[in-house]
Amino acid sequence: MRPGKIYGLIIFLLILAASLFVLPIQAGGPLLVSEEGNPITWNRALPVPFTPDQSGLGTLTNSQAVALVRELFQVWEDVPTSSVSFEQVGHLSVDANTDSLLPFLNDLDPRISLIVTS
C-alpha cells in the first residue's frame, strides 16, 4: 500500500472508533427546573423588559437603534402563535462601551435586562 492510502485508512479507522464512543445527546428540554422537576418558565402575562444603553449602533443613532430593536421585537410579537411581548423600561444610566461596561456589569441590578448596542 502507498503511504497516502495508509494514512487515509488510519484516519478513517480513528474516526470510526471515535464515533463508537459518542454518547447520545438530548436537546429541547427546559433550561431550568424547580426542585419538584417542573420547568421554570417566563410568566407570559408579563412583557419581557429591555433596557438599551445610551449609545448608537454602528451608523445608527440611539433613537434609530432603539426603533430597530422595537421593530425586530414586533416581528416576534406578530407571530400568530406567539404570546410574547416586550417593553422598554428606560435607558441604562451609562453609555456601555469598553471602558464602562465591566464596572457597570459588576454593579448591575439583576432585575435589569439590558441591550448593549456599542
Secondary structure, DSSP 8 states (H G I E B T S, - for coil): --HHHHHHHHHHHHHHHHHHT------SS-S-B-TTS-B----TTS-EEEEE-SS-BTTB-HHHHHHHHHHHHHHHHTSTT----EEE----SS---TTTHHHHHHT--TT--EE---
